[in-house]
Amino acid sequence: MPAASGLANAAVLFDADGERRLVYRKRHLFGYGSEETDQMVPGERTPVAEVAGVTVGVTTCYDLRFPEQFRGMVDRGVECVLVPSAWPYPRIEHWRTLGRARAIENLAYVATVNGSGRFDDDALCGRSAVYDPWGTALASVDDDPGTVTATVEPDRVAAVREEFPALRDRR
């Protein structure tokens, strides 16, 4: 079946007042045994928005495997990236490692938000977490349903980037 015109896997970010801050349409469609590439079209942009004094970006699930997308957001001032997902068990170590890696390599907060329980024929691995700019998990849950909260401080991002200037050392 050809991709449906305009149908996208999307995430919407609202601020605390309920104002829509951005709409993100997944750029990297999952083709590995999935019908996503047949049923959806990829997004073309990766918008960022300021929410409560923090510059935030959003990606979705499989995008976590594409570090250049995260680096592009950081080049636009992103301090925190939200990654809502439906990540299954067979790739649980990828989920744990890639979220932490994106935080470390971009010296930014990364919040990986994953489903838990059964979804169609898959079991989702849960393991939502918030990583700080050093890649330290500030908060996390296991595979059971739960809530993860952590304080994101843009001043901490700036301090870590000043202390360890890896982003400035790129060539």
DSSP file (Angstrom, degrees, kcal/mol; ACC not computed):
  #  RESIDUE AA STRUCTURE BP1 BP2  ACC     N-H-->O    O-->H-N    N-H-->O    O-->H-N    TCO  KAPPA ALPHA  PHI   PSI    X-CA   Y-CA   Z-CA
    1    1 A M              0   0    0      0, 0.0     3,-0.1     0, 0.0     2,-0.0   0.000 360.0 360.0 360.0 129.8    0.0    0.0    0.0
    2    2 A P        -     0   0    0      0, 0.0    36,-0.1     0, 0.0     3,-0.1  -0.317 360.0 -81.5 -69.1 156.3    1.5    3.4   -0.9
    3    3 A A        -     0   0    0     34,-0.2     2,-0.2     1,-0.1    36,-0.2  -0.272  48.4-110.5 -58.5 138.7    2.0    6.0    1.9
    4    4 A A    >   -     0   0    0     35,-0.4     3,-1.0    34,-0.1     2,-0.4  -0.531  38.8-103.5 -71.2 134.8   -1.1    7.9    2.8
    5    5 A S  T 3  S-     0   0    0      1,-0.3    -1,-0.1    -2,-0.2     3,-0.1  -0.446  97.2  -9.4 -64.1 116.0   -0.8   11.5    1.8
    6    6 A G  T 3  S+     0   0    0     -2,-0.4     2,-0.4     1,-0.2    -1,-0.3   0.321  91.9 136.8  82.3  -8.1   -0.1   13.7    4.8
    7    7 A L    <   +     0   0    0     -3,-1.0    34,-2.7    32,-0.1     2,-0.3  -0.618  31.4 171.4 -76.0 124.7   -0.6   11.0    7.4
    8    8 A A        -     0   0    0     -2,-0.4     2,-0.8    32,-0.2    -3,-0.0  -0.944  44.3-116.4-136.8 153.4    2.2   11.3   10.0
    9    9 A N        -     0   0    0     32,-0.3    17,-3.0    -2,-0.3     2,-0.3  -0.829  53.9-177.6 -82.2 113.9    3.4    9.9   13.3
   10   10 A A  E     -A   25   0A   0     -2,-0.8     2,-0.4    15,-0.2    15,-0.2  -0.869  28.6-160.7-126.0 151.7    3.2   13.2   15.3
   11   11 A A  E     -A   24   0A   0     13,-2.6    13,-3.2    -2,-0.3     2,-0.4  -0.989  13.0-155.6-125.4 138.2    4.0   14.5   18.8
   12   12 A V  E     -A   23   0A   0     -2,-0.4     2,-0.5    11,-0.2    11,-0.2  -0.955   3.7-151.8-117.8 132.5    2.5   17.7   20.1
   13   13 A L  E     -A   22   0A   0      9,-2.5     8,-3.3    -2,-0.4     9,-1.4  -0.913  14.1-175.7-107.3 123.5    4.2   19.7   22.9
   14   14 A F  E     -A   20   0A   0     -2,-0.5     6,-0.2     6,-0.3     2,-0.1  -0.873  18.4-131.9-112.4 148.1    2.0   21.9   25.2
   15   15 A D    >   -     0   0    0      4,-2.3     3,-2.1    -2,-0.3    36,-0.0  -0.320  41.1 -87.0 -87.9-178.8    3.2   24.2   27.9
   16   16 A A  T 3  S+     0   0    0      1,-0.3    -1,-0.1     2,-0.1    35,-0.0   0.726 128.6  55.9 -63.5 -22.2    1.8   24.4   31.4
   17   17 A D  T 3  S-     0   0    0      2,-0.1    -1,-0.3     0, 0.0     3,-0.1   0.420 120.5-107.4 -88.7   1.2   -0.9   26.8   30.3
   18   18 A G  S <  S+     0   0    0     -3,-2.1     2,-0.4     1,-0.3    -2,-0.1   0.561  70.9 145.9  85.1   8.4   -2.1   24.4   27.6
   19   19 A E        -     0   0    0      1,-0.1    -4,-2.3     2,-0.0     2,-0.4  -0.657  54.6-119.0 -81.1 131.0   -0.7   26.5   24.8
   20   20 A R  E     +A   14   0A   0     -2,-0.4    -6,-0.3    -6,-0.2     3,-0.1  -0.566  33.5 177.9 -70.1 122.3    0.6   24.4   21.9
   21   21 A R  E     -     0   0A   0     -8,-3.3     2,-0.3    -2,-0.4    -7,-0.2   0.779  59.7 -12.4 -98.3 -33.8    4.3   25.1   21.5
   22   22 A L  E     -A   13   0A   0     -9,-1.4    -9,-2.5    27,-0.1     2,-0.4  -0.987  46.6-143.2-163.0 158.1    5.2   22.8   18.6
   23   23 A V  E     -A   12   0A   0     -2,-0.3     2,-0.5   -11,-0.2   -11,-0.2  -0.998  21.3-165.0-123.6 125.1    4.1   19.9   16.5
   24   24 A Y  E     -A   11   0A   0    -13,-3.2   -13,-2.6    -2,-0.4     2,-0.5  -0.941   5.7-159.2-113.7 129.9    6.7   17.4   15.5
   25   25 A R  E     -A   10   0A   0     -2,-0.5   -15,-0.2    20,-0.4    18,-0.2  -0.945  36.9-102.7-108.5 124.0    6.2   14.9   12.7
   26   26 A K        -     0   0    0    -17,-3.0    17,-2.5    -2,-0.5   -17,-0.2  -0.127  31.9-167.0 -50.0 126.3    8.5   11.9   12.9
   27   27 A R  S    S+     0   0    0     15,-0.3     2,-0.8     1,-0.2    -1,-0.1   0.856  72.9  54.6 -85.8 -38.7   11.4   12.2   10.3
   28   28 A H  S    S-     0   0    0     32,-0.2     2,-0.3    14,-0.1    -1,-0.2  -0.843  76.6-155.0-105.5 103.5   12.8    8.7   10.4
   29   29 A L        -     0   0    0     -2,-0.8     2,-0.5    -3,-0.1     8,-0.1  -0.562  19.5-118.6 -81.3 140.3   10.1    6.1    9.7
   30   30 A F        +     0   0    0     -2,-0.3     7,-0.7     1,-0.1     6,-0.4  -0.664  37.7 167.1 -83.0 119.6   10.7    2.6   11.0
   31   31 A G    >   +     0   0    0     -2,-0.5     2,-1.4     5,-0.2     3,-0.6   0.546  37.5 113.2-108.6 -10.7   10.8    0.1    8.2
   32   32 A Y  T 3  S-     0   0    0      1,-0.3     3,-0.1     3,-0.0    -2,-0.0  -0.481 111.4 -35.5 -70.8  92.1   12.2   -3.0    9.9
   33   33 A G  T 3  S+     0   0    0     -2,-1.4     2,-0.3     1,-0.2    -1,-0.3   0.698 117.7 117.0  66.8  19.3    9.2   -5.4    9.8
   34   34 A S    <   -     0   0    0     -3,-0.6     3,-0.3     1,-0.1    -1,-0.2  -0.813  65.4-143.5-118.2 156.0    6.9   -2.4   10.2
   35   35 A E  S >> S+     0   0    0     -2,-0.3     4,-1.9     1,-0.2     3,-0.8   0.320  75.3 104.6 -95.7   6.6    4.2   -0.9    8.0
   36   36 A E  H 3> S+     0   0    0     -6,-0.4     4,-1.8     1,-0.3    -1,-0.2   0.886  78.5  50.6 -57.5 -41.1    5.1    2.6    9.1
   37   37 A T  H 34 S+     0   0    0     -7,-0.7    -1,-0.3    -3,-0.3   -34,-0.2   0.763 113.3  47.1 -70.3 -22.7    6.9    3.5    5.9
   38   38 A D  H <4 S+     0   0    0     -3,-0.8    -1,-0.2     1,-0.1    -2,-0.2   0.758 119.6  37.2 -84.6 -26.8    3.9    2.2    3.9
   39   39 A Q  H  < S+     0   0    0     -4,-1.9   -35,-0.4   -36,-0.2     2,-0.3   0.605 115.0  43.6-103.7 -13.8    1.3    4.1    5.9
   40   40 A M     <  -     0   0    0     -4,-1.8   -32,-0.2    -5,-0.2   -37,-0.1  -0.863  64.7-130.7-133.9 163.5    2.9    7.4    6.8
   41   41 A V        -     0   0    0    -34,-2.7   -32,-0.3    -2,-0.3     2,-0.1  -0.889  34.3-111.6-110.1 146.0    5.0   10.2    5.3
   42   42 A P        -     0   0    0      0, 0.0   -15,-0.3     0, 0.0   -16,-0.1  -0.438  30.4-112.8 -75.2 149.8    8.1   11.5    7.1
   43   43 A G        -     0   0    0    -17,-2.5     3,-0.0   -18,-0.2   -19,-0.0  -0.387  15.4-151.9 -72.6 159.5    8.2   14.9    8.6
   44   44 A E        +     0   0    0     -2,-0.1     2,-0.3     1,-0.0    -1,-0.1   0.576  69.8  50.0-108.1 -15.3   10.5   17.5    7.0
   45   45 A R        -     0   0    0    -20,-0.2   -20,-0.4     2,-0.0    -2,-0.1  -0.840  56.2-151.4-127.2 159.7   11.3   19.7   10.0
   46   46 A T        -     0   0    0     -2,-0.3   -22,-0.1   -22,-0.1    13,-0.1  -0.788  30.3-163.5-126.8  87.1   12.5   19.4   13.6
   47   47 A P        -     0   0    0      0, 0.0    11,-0.7     0, 0.0     2,-0.3  -0.288   3.7-158.1 -71.4 156.1   11.0   22.4   15.4
   48   48 A V  E     -B   57   0B   0      9,-0.2     2,-0.3   -27,-0.1     9,-0.2  -0.920   9.0-173.3-127.7 158.0   12.2   23.7   18.7
   49   49 A A  E     -B   56   0B   0      7,-2.4     7,-3.6    -2,-0.3     2,-0.5  -0.985  26.5-116.8-148.3 155.2   10.3   25.8   21.3
   50   50 A E  E     +B   55   0B   0     -2,-0.3     2,-0.4     5,-0.2     5,-0.2  -0.854  33.0 177.8 -95.5 128.2   10.9   27.6   24.5
   51   51 A V  E >   -B   54   0B   0      3,-2.9     3,-1.7    -2,-0.5    -2,-0.0  -0.978  69.2 -20.5-132.9 118.2    8.9   26.3   27.4
   52   52 A A  T 3  S-     0   0    0     -2,-0.4     3,-0.1     1,-0.3    -1,-0.1   0.855 128.6 -49.1  53.5  39.7    9.3   27.7   30.9
   53   53 A G  T 3  S+     0   0    0      1,-0.2     2,-0.4   100,-0.1    -1,-0.3   0.536 117.9 109.1  81.3   6.4   12.7   29.1   30.1
   54   54 A V  E <   -B   51   0B   0     -3,-1.7    -3,-2.9    99,-0.1     2,-0.6  -0.962  67.4-132.7-118.0 131.3   14.1   25.9   28.5
   55   55 A T  E     -B   50   0B   0     -2,-0.4    24,-3.0    22,-0.3    25,-1.6  -0.750  35.7-168.2 -83.9 119.4   14.6   25.5   24.8
   56   56 A V  E     -Bc  49  80B   0     -7,-3.6    -7,-2.4    -2,-0.6     2,-0.3  -0.860  16.8-172.2-118.5 141.1   13.0   22.1   24.0
   57   57 A G  E     -Bc  48  81B   0     23,-2.3    25,-2.6    -2,-0.4     2,-0.4  -0.879  11.3-149.2-122.4 160.9   13.1   19.8   21.0
   58   58 A V  E     + c   0  82B   0    -11,-0.7     2,-0.3    -2,-0.3    25,-0.2  -0.995  17.5 168.7-133.2 136.5   11.1   16.7   20.3
   59   59 A T        -     0   0    0     23,-2.3     2,-0.4    -2,-0.4   -33,-0.1  -0.788  27.6-125.0-128.0 177.9   11.9   13.5   18.3
   60   60 A T    >   -     0   0    0     -2,-0.3     3,-2.5    23,-0.2   -32,-0.2  -0.977  42.2 -73.3-135.6 123.8    9.9   10.3   18.2
   61   61 A C  G >  S+     0   0    0     23,-1.9     3,-2.5    -2,-0.4     4,-0.2  -0.019 123.7  35.0  46.4-104.6   11.0    6.7   18.9
   62   62 A Y  G >  S+     0   0    0      1,-0.3     3,-2.2     2,-0.2    -1,-0.3   0.730 103.2  76.2 -57.1 -26.1   13.2    5.5   16.0
   63   63 A D  G X  S+     0   0    0     -3,-2.5     3,-2.4     1,-0.3    -1,-0.3   0.762  75.7  79.6 -55.8 -24.2   14.7    9.0   15.6
   64   64 A L  G <  S+     0   0    0     -3,-2.5    -1,-0.3     1,-0.3    -2,-0.2   0.732  84.4  61.7 -57.1 -22.1   16.7    8.2   18.7
   65   65 A R  G <  S+     0   0    0     -3,-2.2    -1,-0.3    -4,-0.2    -2,-0.2   0.424  89.3  76.0 -83.7   0.6   19.1    6.3   16.3
   66   66 A F    X>  -     0   0    0     -3,-2.4     3,-1.4     1,-0.2     4,-0.9  -0.786  55.3-179.9-119.9  87.8   20.0    9.4   14.3
   67   67 A P  H 3> S+     0   0    0      0, 0.0     4,-2.5     0, 0.0     5,-0.2   0.773  76.6  67.5 -61.3 -28.0   22.5   11.5   16.3
   68   68 A E  H 3> S+     0   0    0      1,-0.2     4,-2.1     2,-0.2     5,-0.1   0.827  95.8  56.1 -64.4 -29.4   22.7   14.2   13.5
   69   69 A Q  H <> S+     0   0    0     -3,-1.4     4,-1.5     2,-0.2    -1,-0.2   0.908 109.4  45.9 -66.9 -41.0   19.1   15.1   14.2
   70   70 A F  H  X S+     0   0    0     -4,-0.9     4,-2.3     2,-0.2    -2,-0.2   0.907 111.0  52.4 -66.6 -42.2   19.9   15.8   17.8
   71   71 A R  H  X S+     0   0    0     -4,-2.5     4,-2.3     1,-0.2    -2,-0.2   0.885 105.7  55.2 -63.6 -37.6   23.0   17.7   17.0
   72   72 A G  H  X S+     0   0    0     -4,-2.1     4,-0.5     2,-0.2    -1,-0.2   0.885 108.7  47.9 -61.1 -38.9   21.0   19.9   14.6
   73   73 A M  H ><>S+     0   0    0     -4,-1.5     5,-2.0     2,-0.2     3,-1.1   0.912 109.7  52.1 -67.9 -41.8   18.7   20.8   17.4
   74   74 A V  H ><5S+     0   0    0     -4,-2.3     3,-2.1     1,-0.3    -2,-0.2   0.889 103.4  58.1 -61.6 -38.5   21.6   21.6   19.8
   75   75 A D  H 3<5S+     0   0    0     -4,-2.3    -1,-0.3     1,-0.3    -2,-0.2   0.714 104.7  53.1 -62.8 -18.7   23.0   23.9   17.1
   76   76 A R  T <<5S-     0   0    0     -3,-1.1    -1,-0.3    -4,-0.5    -2,-0.2   0.173 131.8 -92.4-101.9  15.3   19.7   25.7   17.4
   77   77 A G  T < 5 +     0   0    0     -3,-2.1   -22,-0.3     1,-0.2    -3,-0.2   0.527  65.2 164.3  95.4   7.1   20.0   26.1   21.1
   78   78 A V      < +     0   0    0     -5,-2.0    -1,-0.2     1,-0.2   -22,-0.2  -0.348  14.2 174.2 -64.7 135.9   18.1   23.1   22.4
   79   79 A E        +     0   0    0    -24,-3.0    30,-2.6     1,-0.3     2,-0.3   0.553  69.7  30.6-111.8 -18.7   18.8   22.3   26.1
   80   80 A C  E     -cd  56 109B   0    -25,-1.6   -23,-2.3    28,-0.2     2,-0.5  -0.992  62.8-161.9-146.1 133.9   16.3   19.4   26.5
   81   81 A V  E     -cd  57 110B   0     28,-2.0    30,-3.0    -2,-0.3     2,-0.4  -0.972   8.5-152.9-119.1 130.6   15.0   16.8   24.0
   82   82 A L  E     -cd  58 111B   0    -25,-2.6   -23,-2.3    -2,-0.5    30,-0.2  -0.854   8.4-169.9-100.1 135.3   11.8   14.8   24.6
   83   83 A V  E     - d   0 112B   0     28,-2.9    30,-2.2    -2,-0.4     2,-0.2  -0.738   0.6-170.8-129.6  82.8   11.6   11.4   23.0
   84   84 A P  E     + d   0 113B   0      0, 0.0   -23,-1.9     0, 0.0     2,-0.3  -0.539  24.7 167.1 -72.2 142.3    8.1    9.8   23.2
   85   85 A S  E     - d   0 114B   0     28,-2.3    30,-1.1    -2,-0.2     2,-0.1  -0.937  51.7-144.9-151.6 165.6    8.2    6.2   22.0
   86   86 A A        +     0   0    0     -2,-0.3    28,-0.1    28,-0.2    30,-0.0  -0.642  42.6 171.3-130.5  72.0    6.7    2.7   21.6
   87   87 A W        -     0   0    0     28,-0.1    38,-2.4    39,-0.1    39,-0.3  -0.741  21.2-140.8 -94.0 124.2   10.0    0.8   22.0
   88   88 A P  B >   -G  124   0C   0      0, 0.0     3,-1.2     0, 0.0    36,-0.2  -0.356  20.6-105.7 -87.8 165.4    9.7   -3.0   22.3
   89   89 A Y  G >  S+     0   0    0     34,-2.4     3,-2.2     1,-0.2     4,-0.2   0.831 106.3  71.0 -56.1 -41.6   11.7   -5.5   24.5
   90   90 A P  G 3  S+     0   0    0      0, 0.0    -1,-0.2     0, 0.0     3,-0.2   0.786 108.8  37.6 -55.2 -22.2   13.9   -7.1   21.9
   91   91 A R  G <> S+     0   0    0     -3,-1.2     4,-1.9     1,-0.1     3,-0.3  -0.110  75.7 128.8-117.4  35.6   15.9   -3.8   21.7
   92   92 A I  H <> S+     0   0    0     -3,-2.2     4,-2.2     1,-0.2     5,-0.2   0.872  72.9  52.6 -61.3 -39.5   15.8   -2.8   25.3
   93   93 A E  H  > S+     0   0    0     -4,-0.2     4,-2.3     1,-0.2    -1,-0.2   0.842 107.0  53.5 -68.3 -30.7   19.6   -2.3   25.6
   94   94 A H  H  > S+     0   0    0     -3,-0.3     4,-3.1     2,-0.2     5,-0.3   0.937 107.9  51.4 -63.9 -45.6   19.4    0.0   22.5
   95   95 A W  H  X S+     0   0    0     -4,-1.9     4,-1.5     1,-0.2     5,-0.2   0.927 113.6  43.3 -57.3 -48.9   16.8    2.1   24.3
   96   96 A R  H  X S+     0   0    0     -4,-2.2     4,-1.3     1,-0.2    -1,-0.2   0.922 119.5  42.3 -64.0 -45.1   18.9    2.5   27.4
   97   97 A T  H  X S+     0   0    0     -4,-2.3     4,-2.7    -5,-0.2    -2,-0.2   0.914 111.7  50.9 -73.0 -44.7   22.1    3.2   25.6
   98   98 A L  H  X S+     0   0    0     -4,-3.1     4,-2.5    -5,-0.2     5,-0.2   0.886 108.6  50.5 -68.1 -39.4   20.9    5.6   22.9
   99   99 A G  H  X S+     0   0    0     -4,-1.5     4,-1.6    -5,-0.3    -1,-0.2   0.943 114.8  44.1 -61.4 -46.7   19.0    7.9   25.2
  100  100 A R  H  X S+     0   0    0     -4,-1.3     4,-2.5    -5,-0.2    -2,-0.2   0.902 112.7  52.8 -63.7 -41.7   22.0    8.3   27.5
  101  101 A A  H  X S+     0   0    0     -4,-2.7     4,-3.0     1,-0.2     5,-0.3   0.905 106.0  52.8 -62.4 -42.1   24.4    8.6   24.5
  102  102 A R  H  X S+     0   0    0     -4,-2.5     4,-1.1     1,-0.2    -1,-0.2   0.882 111.2  47.8 -63.1 -36.6   22.3   11.5   23.0
  103  103 A A  H  X>S+     0   0    0     -4,-1.6     5,-1.5    -5,-0.2     4,-1.0   0.940 115.0  45.2 -65.9 -47.1   22.5   13.3   26.4
  104  104 A I  H ><5S+     0   0    0     -4,-2.5     3,-0.7     1,-0.2    -2,-0.2   0.946 114.2  45.8 -63.8 -50.7   26.3   12.8   26.7
  105  105 A E  H 3<5S+     0   0    0     -4,-3.0    -1,-0.2     1,-0.2    -2,-0.2   0.738 122.5  36.7 -71.1 -20.6   27.2   13.7   23.1
  106  106 A N  H 3<5S-     0   0    0     -4,-1.1    -1,-0.2    -5,-0.3    -2,-0.2   0.417  98.9-131.4-108.4  -0.4   25.0   16.8   23.1
  107  107 A L  T <<5 +     0   0    0     -4,-1.0     2,-0.3    -3,-0.7    -3,-0.2   0.934  69.0 117.7  48.0  53.1   25.6   17.9   26.7
  108  108 A A  S   <S-     0   0    0     -5,-1.5     2,-0.3    24,-0.3   -28,-0.2  -0.920  73.8 -92.7-141.4 161.7   21.8   18.3   27.0
  109  109 A Y  E     -d   80   0B   0    -30,-2.6   -28,-2.0    -2,-0.3     2,-0.4  -0.600  38.2-168.3 -73.5 141.4   18.9   16.8   29.0
  110  110 A V  E     -dE  81 131B   0     21,-1.7    21,-3.0    -2,-0.3     2,-0.7  -0.984   7.0-164.4-133.8 123.6   17.2   13.9   27.2
  111  111 A A  E     -dE  82 130B   0    -30,-3.0   -28,-2.9    -2,-0.4     2,-0.6  -0.925   5.6-163.5-109.3 110.3   13.9   12.6   28.5
  112  112 A T  E     -dE  83 129B   0     17,-2.4    17,-2.2    -2,-0.7     2,-0.6  -0.847   7.1-171.0 -96.3 118.9   13.1    9.2   27.0
  113  113 A V  E     +d   84   0B   0    -30,-2.2   -28,-2.3    -2,-0.6     2,-0.3  -0.937  10.6 176.2-117.4 112.6    9.4    8.4   27.4
  114  114 A N  E     -d   85   0B   0     -2,-0.6    14,-0.3   -30,-0.2   -28,-0.2  -0.870  28.7-113.7-123.0 150.3    8.3    4.9   26.5
  115  115 A G        -     0   0    0    -30,-1.1    11,-1.9    -2,-0.3     2,-0.3  -0.261  27.8-147.7 -69.5 165.0    5.1    2.9   26.7
  116  116 A S  E     +H  125   0C   0      9,-0.2     2,-0.2     2,-0.1     9,-0.2  -0.989  52.9  18.5-137.3 144.5    4.8   -0.1   29.0
  117  117 A G  E    S-H  124   0C   0      7,-1.1     7,-3.5    -2,-0.3     2,-0.3  -0.560 101.9 -18.1  96.5-162.4    2.9   -3.3   28.6
  118  118 A R  E     -H  123   0C   0      5,-0.2     2,-0.3    -2,-0.2     5,-0.2  -0.593  48.1-179.7 -86.9 142.5    1.4   -4.9   25.5
  119  119 A F  E >   -H  122   0C   0      3,-3.2     3,-2.5    -2,-0.3     2,-0.2  -0.897  66.2 -55.3-140.9 107.9    0.9   -3.0   22.2
  120  120 A D  T 3  S-     0   0    0     -2,-0.3    -1,-0.1     1,-0.3    -2,-0.0  -0.422 122.9 -18.6  53.6-120.8   -0.6   -5.1   19.4
  121  121 A D  T 3  S+     0   0    0     -2,-0.2     2,-0.3    -3,-0.1    -1,-0.3   0.429 124.9  83.7 -93.6   0.8    1.9   -8.0   19.1
  122  122 A D  E <   - H   0 119C   0     -3,-2.5    -3,-3.2   -33,-0.0     2,-0.6  -0.720  67.5-139.6-106.7 154.1    4.7   -6.3   20.9
  123  123 A A  E     - H   0 118C   0     -2,-0.3   -34,-2.4    -5,-0.2    -5,-0.2  -0.964  25.3-138.3-106.7 121.9    5.6   -5.9   24.6
  124  124 A L  E     -GH  88 117C   0     -7,-3.5    -7,-1.1    -2,-0.6   -10,-0.0  -0.573   4.7-139.5 -83.5 145.9    7.0   -2.4   25.3
  125  125 A C  E     - H   0 116C   0    -38,-2.4    -9,-0.2     1,-0.3     2,-0.1   0.447  19.9-160.0 -90.0   0.0    9.9   -2.2   27.6
  126  126 A G        +     0   0    0    -11,-1.9    17,-0.3   -39,-0.3    -1,-0.3  -0.401  36.8 142.3  60.8-128.8    9.0    0.9   29.6
  127  127 A R        -     0   0    0     15,-2.5    -1,-0.2    17,-0.2    16,-0.1   0.823  28.8-179.3  61.9  35.5   12.2    2.2   31.2
  128  128 A S        +     0   0    0     14,-0.4    13,-1.9   -14,-0.3     2,-0.3  -0.382  10.5 170.4 -61.2 146.2   11.4    5.9   30.8
  129  129 A A  E     -EF 112 140B   0    -17,-2.2   -17,-2.4    11,-0.2     2,-0.5  -0.990  35.9-137.0-156.1 157.8   14.2    8.1   32.1
  130  130 A V  E     -EF 111 139B   0      9,-2.3     8,-3.3    -2,-0.3     9,-1.1  -0.991  24.6-164.1-119.9 121.0   15.5   11.7   32.3
  131  131 A Y  E     -EF 110 137B   0    -21,-3.0   -21,-1.7    -2,-0.5     6,-0.2  -0.838  10.4-138.3-105.0 141.2   19.2   12.0   31.6
  132  132 A D    >   -     0   0    0      4,-2.4     3,-2.5    -2,-0.4   -24,-0.3  -0.318  42.1 -84.5 -86.9 178.0   21.2   15.1   32.6
  133  133 A P  T 3  S+     0   0    0      0, 0.0   -26,-0.3     0, 0.0   -25,-0.2   0.650 131.2  53.3 -62.3 -13.9   23.9   16.7   30.3
  134  134 A W  T 3  S-     0   0    0      2,-0.1   -30,-0.1   -27,-0.1     3,-0.1   0.481 121.2-107.3 -93.0  -4.9   26.5   14.2   31.7
  135  135 A G  S <  S+     0   0    0     -3,-2.5     2,-0.4     1,-0.3   -31,-0.1   0.572  71.1 145.4  88.6  10.2   24.3   11.3   30.9
  136  136 A T        -     0   0    0    -33,-0.1    -4,-2.4     1,-0.1     2,-0.6  -0.674  54.6-120.2 -81.5 131.6   23.4   10.6   34.5
  137  137 A A  E     -F  131   0B   0     -2,-0.4    -6,-0.3    -6,-0.2     3,-0.1  -0.622  28.2-176.7 -72.9 116.2   19.8    9.3   35.0
  138  138 A L  E    S-     0   0B   0     -8,-3.3     2,-0.3    -2,-0.6    -1,-0.2   0.785  72.9  -2.7 -82.1 -29.7   18.1   11.8   37.2
  139  139 A A  E    S+F  130   0B   0     -9,-1.1    -9,-2.3    -3,-0.1    -1,-0.3  -0.971  72.0 160.9-159.3 146.9   14.9    9.7   37.4
  140  140 A S  E     -F  129   0B   0     -2,-0.3     2,-0.3   -11,-0.2   -11,-0.2  -0.986  20.5-146.9-161.5 164.9   13.7    6.5   35.8
  141  141 A V        -     0   0    0    -13,-1.9     5,-0.1    -2,-0.3     7,-0.0  -0.873  20.5-122.8-130.4 166.9   11.2    3.7   36.0
  142  142 A D        -     0   0    0     -2,-0.3   -15,-2.5   -15,-0.1   -14,-0.4   0.178  57.2 -64.8 -88.6-146.6   11.4    0.0   35.2
  143  143 A D  S    S+     0   0    0    -17,-0.3   -26,-0.3   -16,-0.1   -17,-0.1   0.537 107.1  92.5 -87.0  -4.5    9.1   -1.8   32.8
  144  144 A D  S    S-     0   0    0      1,-0.1   -17,-0.2   -28,-0.1    -2,-0.1  -0.537  94.3 -86.7 -81.5 154.3    5.9   -1.3   34.9
  145  145 A P        +     0   0    0      0, 0.0     2,-0.3     0, 0.0    -1,-0.1  -0.325  69.4 138.5 -57.0 140.7    3.7    1.8   34.2
  146  146 A G        -     0   0    0     -5,-0.1     2,-0.4    -4,-0.1    -5,-0.1  -0.978  49.2-101.9-170.7 175.7    5.0    4.8   36.2
  147  147 A T        -     0   0    0     -2,-0.3     2,-0.5    -7,-0.1    -7,-0.1  -0.938  24.3-160.4-117.1 136.9    5.7    8.5   36.2
  148  148 A V        +     0   0    0     -2,-0.4     2,-0.4    -9,-0.1   -19,-0.1  -0.969  14.3 173.1-117.7 128.0    9.1   10.1   35.8
  149  149 A T        +     0   0    0     -2,-0.5     2,-0.3    -9,-0.1   -19,-0.1  -0.986   3.8 160.5-133.3 147.1    9.8   13.6   36.9
  150  150 A A        -     0   0    0     -2,-0.4     2,-0.5   -11,-0.1   -11,-0.1  -0.975  40.3-107.6-157.3 153.9   13.0   15.6   37.1
  151  151 A T        -     0   0    0     -2,-0.3     2,-0.6   -13,-0.1    -2,-0.0  -0.767  28.4-155.6 -88.3 126.6   14.0   19.3   37.3
  152  152 A V        -     0   0    0     -2,-0.5   -72,-0.1   -20,-0.0   -20,-0.0  -0.914   9.2-169.4-105.3 121.2   15.6   20.6   34.1
  153  153 A E    >>  -     0   0    0     -2,-0.6     4,-1.3     1,-0.1     3,-0.9  -0.926  15.8-162.2-117.2 110.1   17.8   23.6   34.6
  154  154 A P  H 3> S+     0   0    0      0, 0.0     4,-2.1     0, 0.0     5,-0.2   0.824  93.2  61.5 -60.5 -29.5   19.1   25.4   31.5
  155  155 A D  H 3> S+     0   0    0      1,-0.2     4,-2.3     2,-0.2     5,-0.1   0.854 100.6  54.5 -63.9 -32.8   21.8   27.0   33.6
  156  156 A R  H <> S+     0   0    0     -3,-0.9     4,-2.7     2,-0.2     5,-0.2   0.894 105.5  52.2 -67.0 -39.6   23.2   23.5   34.3
  157  157 A V  H  X S+     0   0    0     -4,-1.3     4,-2.6     2,-0.2     5,-0.2   0.951 111.4  46.7 -59.7 -49.0   23.4   22.9   30.5
  158  158 A A  H  X S+     0   0    0     -4,-2.1     4,-1.7     1,-0.2    -2,-0.2   0.901 113.0  49.7 -60.4 -41.5   25.3   26.1   30.0
  159  159 A A  H  X S+     0   0    0     -4,-2.3     4,-2.7     2,-0.2    -1,-0.2   0.915 112.0  46.9 -65.6 -43.4   27.7   25.2   32.9
  160  160 A V  H  X S+     0   0    0     -4,-2.7     4,-2.8     1,-0.2    -2,-0.2   0.913 112.0  50.6 -65.8 -41.6   28.4   21.7   31.7
  161  161 A R  H  < S+     0   0    0     -4,-2.6    -1,-0.2    -5,-0.2     7,-0.2   0.818 113.1  46.6 -66.5 -29.7   29.0   23.0   28.2
  162  162 A E  H  < S+     0   0    0     -4,-1.7    -2,-0.2    -5,-0.2    -1,-0.2   0.904 114.7  46.0 -75.0 -43.4   31.4   25.6   29.6
  163  163 A E  H  < S+     0   0    0     -4,-2.7    -2,-0.2     1,-0.3    -3,-0.2   0.887 127.8  27.0 -66.3 -39.9   33.2   23.0   31.8
  164  164 A F  S  < S-     0   0    0     -4,-2.8     2,-1.5    -5,-0.2     3,-0.4  -0.796  75.6-171.7-126.4  86.8   33.5   20.4   29.1
  165  165 A P    >>  +     0   0    0      0, 0.0     4,-1.0     0, 0.0     3,-0.9  -0.114  35.4 135.8 -80.6  41.7   33.5   22.3   25.7
  166  166 A A  G >4  +     0   0    0     -2,-1.5     3,-0.6     1,-0.3     4,-0.4   0.847  69.2  58.7 -58.1 -35.5   33.2   19.3   23.4
  167  167 A L  G >4 S+     0   0    0     -3,-0.4     3,-0.8     1,-0.2    -1,-0.3   0.851 105.2  50.1 -64.5 -32.5   30.6   21.1   21.2
  168  168 A R  G <4 S+     0   0    0     -3,-0.9    -1,-0.2     1,-0.2    -2,-0.2   0.714 102.1  63.3 -75.6 -20.2   33.1   23.9   20.6
  169  169 A D  G << S+     0   0    0     -4,-1.0    -1,-0.2    -3,-0.6    -2,-0.2   0.484  75.3 119.4 -84.9  -2.2   35.8   21.4   19.6
  170  170 A R    <         0   0    0     -3,-0.8    -3,-0.0    -4,-0.4     0, 0.0  -0.308 360.0 360.0 -63.8 147.3   33.9   20.1   16.6
  171  171 A R              0   0    0      0, 0.0    -1,-0.1     0, 0.0    -3,-0.0   0.334 360.0 360.0-122.4 360.0   35.5   20.5   13.2
